[in-house]
Amino acid sequence: MTVRIRADLDQLPAYVAGRTVAGSLKLASNEVSAGPLPSVTEAIARAAGEVHRYPDMGATRLTDALATRLDVDPARIAVGCGSVGLCEQLVQITCTTEDSVVYPWRSFEAYPIMSHIVGATQIQVPLTAEHALDLDAMAAAITPDTRLVFVCSPNNPTGPAVRRAELERFLDSVRSDVLVVLDEAYREFVTDPDVPDGVELAARYDNVLVLRTFSKAYGLAGLRIGYAIGPAHVAEALRKVCVPFSVNAVGQAAALASLDAQDELRARCAAIASERVRVRDELLALGFEVPETQANFVWLPLGDRAAEFSEHCLTERVVVRAFAGSGVRITIGDTGENDTLLAAAKTFHPAG
Ligand SMILES: *Cc1c(COP(=O)(O)O)cnc(C)c1O
């Protein structure tokens, strides 16, 4: 006999991480290429000398700093082991096998995985023809047993963000006992003034929680720090189900130092946003379809040719993230990196 594990895990999709290929340029995981903010590296080194001690389980200093910066009660904040960790905790605290989760699709691949682990029913709502979230369809998809809705804005991997008017209309229509999670992993890259600030919406709606992360714009993906701002009883439940000490001490110190480096952050995000426009315009000129994007990546909805494009880029030593049969997501890098990607794209013929 062999050890028995849950049979349903056979159907659990594996999280596919962006590939790292030695000697190649990686534009596959929406990381910033510049590294941690310059002033943060020192804080990381200092914290490294203390790692024989357990981390502060409540991430108290970081929570207080976030509360001050964002003008929210610290009781409404939960820090997690990446916002991916918080996604899992959110399903855990809202759903059993009797309940359902509504989320857009295609979107962040953690949503189906985390929902499956808990055994919740998954209601996937297709994107619009413009590869954006279809909030009206999402509102219509909510059933009496829905407990949780993920709204990914900007949407990973396609790029569009939801605008204030449509999001408020959506929030006004959702039952108040359903938790709406605004996943704003890419918020710092948003330049469109019509895209609302999730923290402000979380202050106004009793059933809204916003997710943010230090992994993307702040350049701390390897240190695993994300946070949630939402109703106090939800934040408390999140803290209860968090794996003890999973929010590590070096990450807490780095996140804290990062909050003091807002000028460096702003400069970095502005550079990426302007490169985003250039890369998208050049790809459009080459004949690719490229949805509007507010994130640090572009999406090429190449359908059946997604894998072919990705292989083509690999021969040019550029790693992109292909979603077979669907499209390719390409992270915006620095100017030189983007030139390398554009040179590779130039020798691929989007029309076949
Ligand atoms: C990258 C990403 C996250 C989370 O990243 P963490 O590293 O776990 O903080 C969350 N949501 C979306 C949509 C992402 O793309």
The ligand as a Gaussian input file, in Angstrom:
#p B3LYP/6-31G(d) Opt

LIG

0 1
 C        2.692000      38.858000      -8.754000
 C        1.281000      38.923000      -8.332000
 C        0.877000      38.750000      -7.008000
 C        1.718000      38.408000      -5.888000
 O        2.894000      38.376000      -5.727000
 P        3.595000      38.072000      -4.339000
 O        5.008000      37.962000      -4.786000
 O        3.052000      36.820000      -3.797000
 O        3.318000      39.236000      -3.461000
 C       -0.446000      38.873000      -6.674000
 N       -1.350000      39.133000      -7.581000
 C       -1.024000      39.303000      -8.860000
 C       -2.081000      39.610000      -9.828000
 C        0.297000      39.185000      -9.278000
 O        0.594000      39.314000     -10.558000

